[in-house]
Amino acid sequence: MSAPGLFALSPAIDREAVRHALATRRFAQIENVLEPQAAEALWQVLRHQTPFGLAWAGDGQPSGQHVSPEQMRQFSPAQKAAMGNSAASAAGGGRFAFLYGQYPLVESYKQQWHPGHPLYQLLEEINAPESIEFARTVSGHGDIIRADAQATLYAGGHFLTEHDDLVESEGRRLAYVLNLARDWRPDWGGYLNILDDAGNIVAGFMPRFNCLNLFTVPLRHNVSLVAPFAPVGRLAITGWFRNR
């Protein structure tokens, strides 16, 4: 028997329960979402084979920018610090900002940054008919036609401030966060927080290994600051299922 792919969904998923949660609360969490062998293989790829760059948005770059791994190696310590300081300044002033390690799968796949990289297979599997049908079924959005993806690494000092993911031109329907953080602790931060209009945390999801968080777009949320003393990073695959 051949090994499962990197996005081999578990047959034990209660799809009706997920559909009900998204319809009533607009968010859902699925533990043990992938077959165990697939989750382990994907964690190994993220931990040992993925060259993370940096995603950041802040003062002077409010819409965000990706810095490739190759560019990061050429930046001086002062240049790297400036990006972090800019993101922190914007966040401190109540503006949208983020800072985290990133490997953008769609851009890398199209431009073949690293031919044959295992994450290219993952992107293909997330866009396979069975994955798209899963997203349509649980979300109720029958117009979903594709998905994007990025590998993310939130290390100490990384964060994503409050926003709702709505970008009309991109057709985002269902957001997903496939967590692959092992043995995470609450004190390390990095929670996906769902927020109400008053800024209260309606639900807070600790990063768990092989655990998928879903929510419909738009929905207010953030990723809380990862503590500087966190000994490991928060690994995940994130993105949106889209109708265009």
C-alpha positions in Angstrom: 0.0 0.0 0.0 1.4 3.4 -0.9 1.9 6.1 1.7 -0.8 8.8 2.0 -0.1 12.2 0.6 0.7 15.2 2.6 -2.9 16.4 2.8 -4.6 13.0 3.4 -7.8 13.9 5.3 -8.8 11.5 8.0 -11.9 9.5 7.1 -13.0 9.9 10.8 -13.8 13.6 10.3 -17.4 14.4 11.3 -18.2 16.6 8.4 -21.7 17.3 9.5 -20.5 18.6 12.9 -17.9 20.8 11.2 -20.6 22.1 8.8 -22.9 22.9 11.7 -20.2 24.7 13.7 -19.4 26.9 10.7 -23.0 27.6 10.0 -23.8 28.6 13.6 -20.6 30.0 15.0 -18.6 30.7 11.8 -15.5 28.9 13.1 -14.6 25.2 13.8 -11.7 23.2 15.0 -10.9 19.6 13.8 -8.3 17.6 15.7 -6.4 14.7 14.1 -7.5 16.1 10.7 -4.8 14.3 8.7 -3.9 10.7 8.6 -1.1 10.3 11.2 1.5 9.3 8.6 0.7 12.4 6.5 0.9 14.8 9.5 4.2 13.4 10.5 5.6 13.7 7.0 4.4 17.2 6.6 5.9 18.2 10.0 9.2 16.8 8.9 9.1 18.8 5.7 8.3 22.0 7.5 10.9 21.4 10.2 13.8 20.3 8.1 13.2 21.1 4.4 11.4 24.5 4.2 13.6 27.6 3.7 11.5 30.3 5.4 11.7 33.9 4.4 9.9 36.7 6.2 6.5 38.3 5.9 6.0 41.7 7.4 3.7 44.7 7.3 4.3 47.9 9.2 5.1 51.6 8.9 6.3 52.2 5.4 5.0 48.8 4.1 1.3 48.8 5.3 0.1 46.2 2.7 2.8 43.7 3.5 5.9 42.3 1.9 7.6 38.9 1.5 11.3 38.7 1.9 12.7 35.6 0.3 15.1 33.3 2.1 17.8 34.4 -0.4 17.1 38.1 0.3 17.2 37.4 4.1 20.7 36.0 3.9 21.8 39.2 2.2 20.3 41.6 4.7 22.4 43.1 7.5 21.3 42.7 11.1 20.3 46.4 11.1 18.0 45.8 8.0 16.4 42.8 9.7 15.9 44.8 12.9 14.3 47.7 11.0 11.6 45.4 9.6 10.7 44.1 13.0 10.8 47.6 14.5 8.5 48.9 11.8 6.0 46.1 12.3 6.1 46.7 16.1 5.6 50.4 15.7 2.6 50.0 13.5 1.0 47.4 15.9 1.7 49.7 18.8 -0.1 52.5 17.1 -3.2 50.4 16.4 -2.4 49.9 12.7 -2.6 46.6 10.9 0.8 44.8 11.1 2.4 41.4 11.1 5.7 39.7 11.3 6.4 35.9 10.8 8.4 33.4 8.9 6.8 32.5 5.5 7.2 30.3 2.5 4.6 31.3 -0.1 3.6 28.1 -1.9 1.7 29.6 -4.9 4.4 32.1 -5.8 7.2 29.5 -5.2 5.3 26.8 -7.2 4.6 29.0 -10.2 8.2 30.3 -10.3 9.7 27.0 -9.3 12.0 28.4 -6.6 12.9 24.9 -5.5 12.0 22.3 -8.1 10.6 19.1 -6.7 10.0 20.6 -3.2 7.5 18.4 -1.3 5.3 21.4 -0.5 4.5 21.7 -4.2 2.8 18.3 -3.8 0.9 19.7 -0.8 -0.4 22.6 -2.8 -1.6 20.3 -5.6 -3.4 18.0 -3.0 -5.1 21.0 -1.3 -6.5 21.9 -4.8 -7.4 18.3 -5.6 -11.2 17.6 -6.2 -11.7 15.8 -2.9 -10.2 18.7 -0.9 -12.2 21.4 -2.8 -15.4 19.3 -2.2 -14.6 19.0 1.5 -14.3 22.9 1.7 -17.5 23.3 -0.2 -19.4 20.8 1.9 -18.4 22.1 5.3 -18.6 25.8 4.4 -21.8 25.8 2.3 -20.0 27.7 -0.4 -20.5 25.7 -3.5 -18.7 28.2 -5.6 -15.2 27.4 -4.1 -12.9 26.5 -7.0 -9.3 26.6 -5.6 -7.1 27.2 -2.6 -3.9 29.0 -1.9 -1.4 28.2 0.8 1.7 29.4 2.7 3.9 27.7 5.2 4.3 29.8 8.3 6.7 29.9 11.2 5.8 32.2 14.2 8.9 32.4 16.3 9.5 34.6 19.4 8.3 38.2 18.8 6.1 37.3 15.8 2.5 38.3 15.6 -0.5 39.2 13.4 -2.8 42.0 14.5 -6.6 42.2 14.3 -8.2 42.0 10.8 -11.0 40.1 9.0 -9.3 38.6 5.9 -11.8 40.3 3.6 -10.3 41.2 0.2 -13.2 41.4 -2.3 -11.0 41.0 -5.4 -9.6 37.7 -4.1 -12.8 35.8 -3.5 -11.8 34.4 -0.1 -14.6 32.2 1.3 -13.1 29.9 3.9 -9.9 30.5 5.9 -7.8 27.6 7.2 -4.9 27.1 9.6 -3.4 23.6 9.7 -1.4 23.6 12.9 1.7 21.4 13.1 3.2 22.7 16.4 4.3 19.9 18.7 3.8 20.1 22.5 2.9 23.8 22.5 2.2 25.4 25.8 -0.3 28.2 26.6 2.4 30.5 28.0 4.1 30.6 24.6 1.3 32.6 22.9 0.7 32.2 19.2 -3.0 31.6 19.7 -5.6 32.1 16.9 -8.1 34.4 18.6 -11.6 34.9 17.2 -12.9 38.4 18.2 -16.3 40.1 18.5 -17.0 43.7 17.5 -16.1 44.9 21.0 -12.7 43.2 20.9 -13.5 40.4 23.2 -12.0 37.0 22.5 -14.9 34.7 21.6 -12.6 31.7 21.1 -8.9 31.2 21.4 -7.2 28.2 19.7 -3.9 27.0 21.0 -1.6 25.6 18.3 -2.0 21.8 18.3 -0.3 19.2 16.2 -2.4 18.0 13.3 -5.3 20.3 14.1 -7.2 22.3 11.6 -8.9 25.6 12.3 -11.5 26.9 9.9 -13.5 30.1 9.7 -15.7 31.9 7.2 -14.6 35.2 5.7 -15.0 37.9 6.9 -14.4 37.3 10.6 -12.3 39.4 13.1 -9.3 37.5 14.4 -5.6 37.8 15.3 -2.6 35.7 16.1 -1.2 36.6 19.5 2.4 37.5 20.1 4.7 34.5 20.4 6.7 34.9 23.6 10.4 35.6 23.3 11.1 32.6 25.5 9.2 30.1 23.4 11.9 27.4 22.6 10.3 26.4 19.3 8.3 28.1 16.5 4.6 27.7 15.7 4.6 25.8 12.4 1.4 25.8 10.2 0.1 25.7 6.7 -2.4 28.6 6.2 -4.5 30.1 3.4 -8.0 30.5 1.9 -10.4 28.5 -0.2 -11.6 30.9 -2.9 -14.2 31.3 -5.6 -11.9 33.0 -8.0 
